[in-house]
Amino acid sequence: MISIIICSVNKIALDKVAENIANTIGVAFEIIAIDNSLVTSGICAAYNKGAAKAKYDTYCFMHEDIAFETYGWGGKVLAHLSKPCVGLIGMAGGTIKSWVPSSWASLIYTSEINYIQHFKGPGLLPEKITRTHSPKDSVGIKNVVCVDGFWMCTRRDVFAKFTFDEKAFPGFHGYDIDYSLQVGSQYHVAVIFDILLHHFSEGSFNATWMKNAMVISDKWKSQLPRSIENLSKEILLRQHWTSMNVFIDKLIALNYSFPYIYKSYFKYAFSKYFNSKHFLYFLRHISLAYFKKKRSTLL
């Protein structure tokens, strides 16, 4: 028995996914759709409101732009969450989360992913993405640090301890990583491989996303980086500066001011993973980007 909680902004999409759920879930369920078409609240508030109304003990938080391929998927969700050590499951996630602002994806290891991604560009075909950090391990559930929020399930007893942080994340980004880190402090967070679904939209890595990525890093500073494995300092240093590379390039691409980019760089560079060689390399990288942009404005 599953309570499905959706923050809805499109009645047509909601009706379509509701029909798909009814035809595929295979167990008793309810759909709690929080109408957010007027954007009256963020997704954290909507999910907390929906969970408060749930009558079943398994909660499925999901976007309305998905469709299930697997029949009887509800029973598989219940089986995975019947293990007391498992607190949160999803369809995509990363095995390490750096302190440097980033997505859930691991940058030095293969992420755990299992779903069909649809793309908006003309002529682009859907792609079934199945990847794993541990291909020799045939188990259909793999531990991660964070899962993507387009579909994730937990139990009532877990949610009684960990709710979505409405204050820190009042919008629509960052809530999934934050919730994963919350649950992961006491339970396993995992990606499952025995359910397949379609995801019809792509992520938006805009300035709002970046702002929330930095909120996550500040909130969890004392506990990041977090990994499912006991990694050496050398590997953690590599993860830190690989994340820094993506972080700096994203700030530049999003047209943040260079004083802000320098300030952010110094903030995350001067940590226990400080490395003079890497520091000077990225300092030069930022400076070259600055002078290139300044020269282009003079032409």
C-alpha positions in Angstrom: 0.0 0.0 0.0 1.5 3.3 -1.2 0.7 6.9 -0.8 1.9 8.7 -3.9 2.5 12.4 -3.4 2.8 14.8 -6.3 3.4 18.5 -6.4 1.3 19.2 -9.5 1.4 22.1 -11.9 -0.3 20.6 -14.9 -3.7 18.9 -14.7 -3.2 17.1 -18.0 0.1 15.6 -17.0 -1.4 14.7 -13.6 -4.3 12.8 -15.2 -1.9 11.0 -17.5 0.5 9.8 -14.8 -2.5 8.9 -12.5 -3.8 6.6 -15.3 -0.4 5.1 -15.8 0.0 4.4 -12.1 -3.4 2.7 -11.8 -2.5 0.4 -14.7 1.0 -0.6 -13.5 1.4 -0.3 -9.7 -0.2 -3.6 -8.7 -1.0 -2.7 -5.1 -3.4 -0.6 -3.2 -2.6 3.1 -3.6 -3.7 6.7 -3.2 -2.6 9.8 -5.1 -2.3 12.9 -3.1 -1.8 15.7 -5.6 -0.9 19.1 -4.1 -2.1 21.7 -6.7 0.8 24.1 -7.1 -0.3 25.4 -10.5 -0.2 29.0 -9.1 3.2 28.4 -7.5 1.9 29.1 -4.1 4.7 27.2 -2.3 7.9 25.3 -3.0 8.1 21.6 -3.5 9.3 20.9 0.1 6.1 22.5 1.5 4.0 20.6 -1.0 5.6 17.3 -0.1 5.3 17.9 3.6 1.7 18.8 3.2 1.0 15.8 1.1 2.7 13.4 3.6 0.6 14.8 6.4 -2.5 13.5 4.5 -1.1 10.1 3.7 -3.0 7.0 4.9 -0.5 4.4 3.9 3.0 3.7 5.5 5.0 3.9 2.3 5.4 7.3 0.7 6.3 7.8 -3.0 7.3 11.4 -3.8 7.4 11.9 -7.6 7.1 14.4 -10.4 4.2 14.2 -12.8 6.3 14.0 -15.9 7.1 10.3 -15.6 5.5 7.0 -16.7 6.1 3.5 -15.4 7.3 0.7 -17.7 7.4 -2.0 -15.1 4.1 -3.7 -14.1 3.7 -4.6 -10.4 6.3 -2.0 -9.4 4.4 -1.2 -6.2 5.3 -4.6 -4.7 8.9 -4.1 -5.5 8.9 -0.8 -3.7 7.4 -2.4 -0.7 9.9 -5.2 -0.8 12.9 -2.9 -0.9 11.6 -0.7 1.9 10.7 -3.7 4.1 14.3 -3.8 5.0 14.7 -1.6 8.2 18.1 -0.4 7.1 16.8 1.0 3.9 15.4 4.5 4.3 15.1 6.0 0.9 15.2 4.6 -2.7 15.4 6.3 -6.1 16.2 5.7 -9.7 19.4 7.7 -10.0 22.1 8.7 -7.5 25.7 9.2 -6.8 28.1 7.4 -4.4 29.9 10.5 -3.1 28.9 14.1 -2.5 31.6 16.8 -2.3 31.6 19.9 -0.1 32.1 21.9 -3.3 28.6 22.8 -4.7 27.5 20.1 -7.1 24.7 17.8 -8.2 24.1 14.4 -6.8 26.3 12.8 -9.5 29.7 11.4 -8.6 32.4 13.0 -10.7 35.1 10.3 -10.2 32.9 7.2 -10.1 30.1 5.9 -12.3 26.7 7.0 -10.9 23.9 4.5 -10.1 21.3 5.1 -12.7 18.3 3.1 -14.1 15.6 4.9 -16.1 14.6 6.0 -19.6 15.4 9.6 -20.3 13.5 11.6 -22.9 15.1 14.7 -24.5 13.5 17.9 -25.8 15.8 18.6 -28.7 14.5 17.8 -32.2 15.2 14.4 -33.5 16.6 13.2 -30.1 15.4 9.7 -29.2 14.8 8.4 -25.6 17.7 6.7 -24.0 17.6 3.9 -21.5 20.4 4.8 -19.0 21.6 1.9 -16.9 24.9 2.5 -15.1 26.5 1.3 -12.0 29.6 1.8 -9.9 29.8 -1.9 -9.1 28.9 -3.9 -12.3 30.2 -7.2 -10.9 27.6 -6.9 -8.1 24.3 -8.2 -9.6 22.2 -7.1 -6.6 19.3 -5.0 -7.8 19.8 -2.3 -5.2 22.9 -0.2 -4.8 23.8 2.2 -2.0 24.3 5.8 -2.8 24.7 9.1 -0.9 22.1 11.1 -2.8 19.2 10.3 -5.2 17.5 12.5 -7.8 14.1 13.8 -6.7 12.1 13.0 -9.8 11.1 9.7 -8.1 11.9 8.7 -4.5 10.2 6.5 -1.9 10.5 6.2 1.9 8.5 5.0 4.9 6.3 6.7 7.4 8.7 5.9 10.3 11.6 7.5 8.4 9.6 10.5 7.4 8.6 11.0 11.1 12.3 11.7 11.7 13.2 13.5 8.5 10.9 15.9 6.7 11.7 18.2 3.7 13.5 21.4 4.8 11.0 24.1 3.7 13.1 26.9 5.3 16.4 26.2 3.6 14.8 25.2 0.2 11.7 27.2 -0.4 11.8 26.6 -4.2 12.2 23.6 -6.4 15.9 22.8 -6.3 18.2 21.1 -3.8 15.5 19.4 -1.8 16.4 15.9 -3.0 20.1 16.1 -2.1 19.3 17.6 1.2 16.6 15.0 2.0 19.0 12.2 0.9 21.7 13.5 3.3 19.2 13.7 6.1 18.0 10.1 5.7 21.5 8.9 5.0 22.6 10.0 8.4 20.7 7.0 9.9 19.6 4.7 7.0 20.8 3.4 3.6 19.9 5.5 0.6 19.8 3.4 -2.6 19.1 3.2 -6.3 17.0 0.3 -7.4 17.3 -1.6 -10.7 14.2 -3.8 -10.8 11.7 -0.9 -11.7 12.0 1.0 -15.0 10.2 4.3 -15.7 10.3 7.1 -18.3 11.4 10.6 -17.4 10.1 13.1 -19.9 12.0 16.3 -18.8 15.6 17.2 -18.3 17.3 19.0 -15.4 17.7 22.7 -15.3 21.1 23.8 -14.0 20.4 27.5 -13.8 21.4 30.2 -11.3 18.6 29.2 -9.0 19.9 25.6 -9.0 23.4 26.9 -8.3 22.2 29.0 -5.4 20.6 26.0 -3.8 23.7 23.8 -4.4 25.6 26.3 -2.3 23.0 26.3 0.4 23.4 22.5 0.6 27.2 22.9 0.9 26.8 25.4 3.7 24.2 23.5 5.6 26.2 20.2 5.4 29.7 21.6 5.6 30.6 19.7 8.7 29.5 16.3 7.2 30.8 16.7 3.6 32.3 15.1 1.7 30.2 12.0 2.3 30.8 8.7 0.5 29.5 5.1 0.7 33.1 3.9 0.8 35.9 4.7 3.1 38.0 6.7 0.6 41.7 7.7 0.9 42.5 11.4 1.3 44.1 11.2 -2.2 40.8 10.2 -3.8 38.8 12.7 -1.7 41.2 15.4 -2.9 40.7 14.3 -6.5 36.9 14.5 -6.0 37.2 17.9 -4.4 39.1 19.5 -7.2 37.2 17.7 -9.9 34.0 19.2 -8.4 35.8 22.6 -8.3 36.4 22.4 -12.0 32.7 21.9 -12.8 31.7 24.5 -10.2 33.9 27.2 -11.5 33.0 26.6 -15.1 29.3 26.6 -14.2 29.7 30.0 -12.4 31.4 31.4 -15.5 28.8 30.0 -17.9 26.0 31.4 -15.7 27.6 34.9 -16.0 28.2 35.4 -12.3 30.3 38.5 -11.6 34.0 37.7 -11.4 34.3 39.3 -7.9 31.7 36.7 -6.8 33.4 33.9 -8.6 36.8 34.7 -6.9 35.1 35.0 -3.6 33.3 31.6 -4.0 36.5 30.0 -5.3 38.5 31.1 -2.2 35.7 29.9 0.1 35.8 26.3 -1.2 39.5 26.2 -2.1 40.8 26.9 1.4 39.7 23.7 3.0 41.4 20.5 4.3 41.8 19.5 0.7 43.8 22.6 -0.2 46.5 21.9 -2.8 48.7 24.7 -4.0 49.2 23.2 -7.5 45.4 22.9 -8.1 44.7 26.2 -6.4 47.1 28.1 -8.8 45.7 26.2 -11.8 42.1 27.3 -11.2 43.1 30.8 -10.1 44.8 31.2 -13.5 41.7 29.6 -15.2 39.4 32.2 -13.6 41.7 35.0 -14.4 42.0 34.1 -18.1 38.2 33.9 -18.3 38.0 37.3 -16.7 40.4 39.0 -19.1 38.8 37.2 -22.1 35.4 38.6 -21.2 36.8 42.0 -20.5 38.5 42.1 -23.8 35.4 41.0 -25.7 33.4 43.9 -24.1 36.0 46.4 -25.4 35.8 45.2 -29.0 
